[in-house]
Amino acid sequence: MEREISSNTSIRASYVGMHTYRLSITEDLNQIPASTTAFTTTTAVPWADPRSPHANCAQLFSTFNAGEANYRAFELDATHRLQHGLYFDANYTYANNQADNQGDAPSSFAGEVNYGGPTANRFNIKQDLGNVEGTRRHRMLLTGMYQLPFGKGRSFMGGGGLKDAFLGAGILQL
């Protein structure tokens, strides 16, 4: 939504969203579901629980396209075009960025580590959905310009000569 406040000033409110799916995540195919039964081993295979799907392996990593990421942001923007020597542009963003494929966090962004550590629970991948590192939750940016009222063609000290050479009239002519 955009609204004109005056002939040179306007404000805008925007929603920005993106849903990404089929991101790479690594799963341990030998993981057993959560249970109240304690993890046990046998003397024949001391590194794996007999209930695991592949009892001869401790871990069996595989990468699948099962991850997702969601970015949502609300933006406010105010702009004042140059009038009476003043210009400004103000922007505020409130962002929420979540993903379940964050790899070896906190050292990487979501989606950068395709073969990172496995998900905590391959039976419930959404449990790993959390904030993406590096996303600024709140961001404010203010830029502006004020044109000084003196120099050639301005209200003050517009008489020319040496003053104009230093205050903006251009090249000093000898």
C-alpha positions, 0 to 999 in steps of 0.5 A: 500500500502506498499513500501520498502525504503531500506532493513531495512526500509519500509512505509505503507499507509492504509485505515481502514473503518467500517460501523455499522447498526441496532444500538439501538436508542430511539424515541419519538413516540408521536413527531409531525413533524416540522411545522410552526404551533405553539405547542398548548394544550387543557384544557383537555390534557395540556401536549400534542398537539392535532396533536400528534398521542397519545394525551393522552401521553406527551411522548411515548419512544420506542427503534428501531434498526435504528441507524448507525455508520461509522468509517474511518481512514487513517494510515501511518506507517514507520518501520526501523528494527534494523540496526547499533543499531537503531530501530524505528516504527512511526505511524500516524492515521487520523480518522473520527468516526460518529454515530447517536445513541450517547445516553446521550452524552457527557457522553458515547460512541455511542452504549453504551446507548441503552435507552438514551434520544430520537433522536431530530427528529424521522422523520430524524434520519440522522440529529443526525449523528455527531462525536463520543465522545472519538475518537482521530482525530489525533494520532501519536505514535513513538517508538524506540530503540538505542543500546549503542555502549559500553559494551561487544562485542561493539565498546567501553569499551569492555575489560571486568571486572567491566565495563562489570558488569555495562554496560551490559556484564551480571552477575558480577563474583567474 
